[in-house]
Amino acid sequence: MSNPELVVAPLTPFTGDLKIDVAALQREIDYVVEDCGATMVVAAGVEAQEYTYLGLAERKDLIAHTIDFVAGRCPVMVGISHPSFKTALELAHFAHGLGAHAVQMLAPLRPFGGPPTERDLVAYFEAVAKESPLPLTLYLNSGPGADVSIPATIAIARIDKVRYIKESSRDLARVSRLIVEIDQAGHARYFTTMQMLLATLELGGSGATMPPPAAEIARALIDAYVAGDHRRAAQIQLQFALFPSKWMHRGLTATMKAALALIGLPVGELYPPYASLDAEETQALASYLKTTVLAKRLMQHADH
């Protein structure tokens, strides 16, 4: 297996008037690249990044700022998810013009109702692949996107231009099978989530995708694993047993934004009307983070 990869999706900071906070975004991207050791950065690609609140022009601004701030330090994967494959292609060409490495698409729901069939999903990805100037990532996240079966996932992975899969389930049976039938079969690189990171590495998958600051914990885990310190890697993996799950009733974005603020990298509040963690929950999160890889950063911020 090639070196494990850590694909990081920076959270979108908003100003009080709901514009992109460009200065906060730049600070966060520096942290993602330099401290989290991202091997690839996602621009406006996953729902945790709250890109769905943005108009097309604002979304393009977020993509452009992200690529600009990464400044060639690692590749950038650009989210182009959209019900219309024509709009997705517009974003793909825009990303290509800015020097992006790849594009990412959520497996779409069927706009006119009913779950999409394998034929629907393959046809959608084939339509984009035919005209996209960049390789594609299939993003699997049932809820905002389609619940894609194992056979349909494999079928999409066999499309020549589909080079990456982002799996959001925590289903070990599914993950292990798709690592074998997709990654080890040579169809595409297969990435999972923070909760599945160590299992993914041990089974021969390519790595994981996540937002910061979970990505800093993941970087420590990957480094321990690569160094052969599997006991340490397992200890770090257990940090994901409670973080973020204990606060997930507020949502992944809310939990990660609260954690970033606690370590001194505030990226603002959730896009309204949604609310973040309350004071008691934030204090509980701070107490837990003191037991993780993030402890030193949290304590340094508290001292200031």
Secondary structure as UniProt FT lines:
FT   STRAND          5..8
FT   TURN            16..17
FT   HELIX           22..34
FT   STRAND          40..43
FT   HELIX           47..49
FT   HELIX           51..53
FT   HELIX           56..70
FT   TURN            71..72
FT   STRAND          76..79
FT   HELIX           85..97
FT   TURN            98..99
FT   STRAND          102..106
FT   TURN            111..112
FT   HELIX           118..131
FT   STRAND          136..140
FT   TURN            143..144
FT   HELIX           150..157
FT   TURN            160..161
FT   STRAND          162..167
FT   HELIX           172..178
FT   HELIX           179..183
FT   TURN            184..186
FT   STRAND          189..192
FT   HELIX           194..196
FT   HELIX           197..203
FT   STRAND          207..210
FT   TURN            212..213
FT   HELIX           214..226
FT   TURN            227..228
FT   HELIX           230..237
FT   HELIX           238..241
FT   TURN            242..244
FT   HELIX           245..247
FT   TURN            248..249
FT   HELIX           252..262
FT   TURN            263..264
FT   TURN            272..273
FT   HELIX           279..289
FT   TURN            290..291
FT   TURN            293..294
FT   HELIX           295..303
//
